[in-house]
Amino acid sequence: MASTPAAFGPGPGTWYLDPLHSSLIFVAHYLRFGRVQGTFGQAHGRIHVAEDPTRSSVEVEIETASLNTGVNARDAHLRSADFLDVENHPSLYFTSTGVEPDRRRNSFRLHGDLELHGVVRPVTLNTEWVGEAPDYGDPEGTYGHFFSATTRLSLSDFEVGDGGPLPWGGRMVGDAVDIVLEVRIQDQDPDDFLRQIGHIS
């Protein structure tokens, strides 16, 4: 399923998100003046690449409880009802609605609907195909492609709390959150391997 020399990106067919070699990163203002970076560690995704790439589709589910900023107490607060409320909203979902070519080489805009905190809003990911390579552990059986994507979300659009006002002005968490995705997709469903290594149950 590798690309032909005349094209970029994966060939037609079904591809799967590889969570072990993908980074789903968010960066937010914190305590007004600082910035904090975190990731989501558990995600599942399926990509259908069509003969006409603009008719391709993407579906991704991310487990909100897998949020990790490196500080346990902060992570527990961000998972609470003050922010993501993971007990009532255990997943966020992205479902593509269209693919738009970009003038930049190997780039496109991926439009879709994001469901976060029980609210659905349209988002656009500025996306770039980075490269392709066989799987390191299974070079004869699995093939992968790498993509980078960015967007910016407004927490208020999704009715996510900001932690309230601070004594020195501003809010605990800023409204604008930058999303940076470094993603690998592959032509084999990774779930069996992920269970073998204990990444999923």
Secondary structure, 3 states (H helix, E strand, C coil): CCCCCCCCCCCCEEEEECHHHCEEEEEEEECCCEEEEEEECCEEEEEEECCCHHHCEEEEEEEHHHEECCCHHHHHHHHCCCCCCCCCCCEEEEEEEEEEECCCCCEEEEEEEEEECCEEEEEEEEEEEEEEEECCCCCCCCEEEEEEEEEEEEHHHHCCCCCCECCCCCECEEEEEEEEEEEEEECCCCHHHHHHCCCCC
